[in-house]
Amino acid sequence: GEKMKVRVVGQAGGVLGFSVAGVHGRAVTTAEEADKALSEALANKENGIVLVTQDVAQLVKARVEDLKLHSTVPLVVEIPGPAGVPEGEPSLSELVLKAIGIKL
């Protein structure tokens, strides 16, 4: 079948990190931009997973919480921001692997 695409919506630093791994994304700084980027990502039927960094998820918290509960395709997954992962938490690549079964 068609390979599902992964998109990331986050701050520039986080998006940049993913582009190195071949995952395209949209860098956002405001709630409005985050909302728009989410809508675009969700509207694209090629997308299998939409990763949202924590800092951006905070901007549109209610929507992200709702999407995490109800989204099927694409699946919305919240991930730590580029500021890093709290001590003792799984790394970003581990989280992505757990979320989508793809090793980055």
Secondary structure, DSSP 8 states (H G I E B T S, - for coil): ----EEEEEE-HHHHHHHHHTT-EEEE--SHHHHHHHHHHHHH-TTEEEEEEEHHHHHHTHHHHHHHHHH--SSEEEEE--TT---TTS--HHHHHHHHHS---
